[in-house]
């Protein structure tokens, strides 16, 4: 059956392995530096508040949310949400993650273009990624034109993953600079926080690789059909 086409794993296999490695890397690196307390000795919530206030972002609220590494910044409500694992944690890992989310708040305040592009793509991707699969498979067996339309819709997921990269890398760079400027980490701790953020960034690279590999597989199948 087409759905179990071994060729799919030729395209998707390397990206899947990268994704598995990325998950392992982020978990192991976070776990390692979650055991290292910062010299400043400030919990995540205090670090977030200090960084936000230093930038004049007094209006950004901080909330605690359940879970591990569920930290995120919500630009629609201007709220920085910190996970249980980082909210009152004094570790280098927690401080790095918290500062990264503050970086997103800064991007929002400064109208950072890639962040706006990504936000604009969200509704398109939510529809396109699902509809793309449906149109592709329906078109593959019934109406060929629909298959190409499905590929076009699915490509939005790859575009979203691509736009996400500068957003995340920029937030991490801002985070490290903010931590240093505010004296919240030593030079050694800055390097350790960078290791945590680099590991997290690898998951976004893996997401792009997965989206592109699936897109290439779809194109390969359709090109093969058109040559028949």
N, C-alpha and C positions, 0 to 999 in steps of 0.2 A: 504493500500500500504506500501511497505517496507520503502519508503522514509519518511513516517510519523510514523514510528515505535515508539510507546511510550517508549519502552525500551531504546531508545537512550537517552532520557532525564534522565533516571535513572543513566546512566553513565556520561552524559555531564552536567546534571543540576548543581551539586555542583561546578564544574569548572566554569560554566557560572556565577553563583552567585559570585564566588570569583573574576572573571574578572570584573564584574559590581562594586563590592565593591572596587577593586583596582583602577578603574578609578575614582570613587567618592573620594577615599582617596587621590590620587595624586592631583586632581584638588582642593579639599578643603584645603589640607595642603599647596600647592603652593600659593593659593589665600591668605591664612592667613599670610604667611611670606613674601609675595610680598608687604605687607604693612609695613614691618619692615625694616627700613634703617640700614645699617651697620655703625658701629662707624667710620670705615676707610673712608667711603664715596666715594668709587671708583666705577664707572660704570662697568658693565660686561666686556666690551671690554678692559678696562685698567687692570682689574684683570687677564683676559686671557693673555694679553701681558706680564704682570709682572711675572706670573707663568711660562710661556713658556721660557722667557728670563732667569729666575733664574735657569732653568734646561739646559740652553744652546741650546734650540730649537728655535734659531733665524730664521731658515728657514721656520718654520710653519707660514703660513699666516692666517689672520683672515678676514672673510667676514660676511657681514650682509645678512640674508635671511628673507623673509617675513614669517609671521605666528606666532603662539604662541607655545612655547615649540617644535619648529622644529630644535632645536640645535643638531648638530652632528659633529663628526670629520670624515673627508674623508682621509683614509690612502693612497689612490691611488694618490691623488694630494697634500697631506700634507697640507690640509686647514681645519681650525677650523671655522665652520659656526655657527653663533649665531643668534637666532631669534630676531625679533623686540621686543619681550617682555623682552628680557634679555640683548640685546646689550648695551643699555645706561641706564640700570636699576641699582639702587644703593642698592636694597633690599637683604636681606639674602637669599631669595629664588633664585634670579637671580645669585648671587655669587656662591651658591651651585651647581646650574646646570652648570654654566660656568666651574667651577673647575672640575666637573665630566668629562666634555668633554676634558679638558686638561689631565685628567687622562688617557683617551684613547690615546691621542697623546704620552704620556709617554710610554704606553704599546707598541705602534707601534715602538717607538725609541729603546725600549729595547727588541724587538722581543718576547714579552710575548706570550707564547705558546698557551693558550686558544684563544687569539685574532686571531692568525694565523689559528688555527683549524676552528674557526667560519667563517673566510673569505674563507677558502677552501671549506666549506660546502655550501656557498651561491648558486653557480650555481647548485649544486646537489639538494638542497632543492627547488629551483625555478622550476625545472623540476619534481622532485620526488613527491612533495606535490600535484601537479595537475594531473600528470600521475597516481599517486597512487589511487586517487579517481576513475578515469576512469577504470583502470584495475580491481579494486575491484568490481565495479558494473557490469562490463561486465563479469568478471569471475564468479560472484555470480549466474548469470542467464544462462551463456553459457558454459564457460570453467573454471572449478574450479581452475585449476592451476594458471590461471591469477589472481584470487582473492588473492592468497597467494603472488604472485609477487607484486600486488598492495599494500598489507600490508607492504612488505619490502620497497617499495619506499616511502610510507607514513611515515614509521618509521624515515626517515631522518629528518622530521620536529620535531619530539620529541627529536632526538639527537641534533639538532641545538638549540632547546630551552634549553636543558640541558647544553650545552657548553656555552650558553649565560650567565648563572648565574654567574660563576666565573669571567667572563669578566666584568660584570656590578658591582658586589660587590667589586671587586678589584679596579675598577676605582673610586668608591665612597670612599673607604678607602684611596686611594691616594689623592683624592680631599680634604678630611678633614685634612689630614696631611699637604698638601701643604698650605692650607689656614692658618693653625696654625703656621707653620714654617716661613711664610712670613708676619706674623702679620696683616693679612687682616680681621680676625674675633676675637672677644673676646671669652672667654670660653662659655659664654651664647649663643652667636651667632653660635658657632660651633655646639652646641646641636640642635639649631633650623635648621641649614643647614642639619644636620644629619637626622632630622625628614623628611625633604623634600626628601632627597635621599633615605631614607628607604621606603617612600611611593611610589616613582618611582620604586624601586626594586621589590615591590609587584606585579607590572604589569608583570614583567618577570616570577615571580613564577606562576602567573595565566596563562600565555601563556604556560608554561610547563604542568600545570595541564590540560589545554584544549587539548593539543596535546596527552598527555597520555590517557586521558579519551576516546578520539575518537579512538585511537589505540586499547585500551582494548575492546571497543565496537565491532570493526571490528573482533578482535580475537575471541570474544565471539560468534559472529554470525557464523564464519567459523568453530569453534569447534563444535557448535551445528549442523551444516550441516554435518560435518564428522561423527557424531554419529548416523545420520539417516540411 
